[in-house]
Amino acid sequence: MILPANASDAQVGVVALLCLVTVLSLLADAYTTMIGLEHGMVEGNPIMKWLFKKVGLSFATFLSSAVVLFIGGFLSNFGLEYSDAYFGIVAAGEGIRALLNYRKLKALKISLK
């Protein structure tokens, strides 16, 4: 990620924090998806379903996370506010997806262990 020369420490900190939250939400979604798949549930996203079959869940998670971080880094070239918005949207979406997965697992009395 190439940061603008006039970026303040606070702006860089916000982008770094949003990157971290995004990665954590991606991992939470991947983990709850893995537990669900182990108990007979199916992946709802056809692209990820195909990718799981081709490279497995772990590498698919790595690839999708790398793409998300690359896009956020690319957007920072146009201004940190674009990266902030992008990472915020992705973190919220993945966080909600992980929460919904968790609620489905809990309703079926499936443990996260």
Secondary structure, DSSP 8 states (H G I E B T S, - for coil): ----TT--HHHHHHHHHHHHHHHHHHHHHHHHHHHHHHTT---S-HHHHHHHHHH-HHHHHHHHHHHHHHHHHHHTTT-HHHHHHHHHHHHHHHHHHHHHHHHHHHHTT----
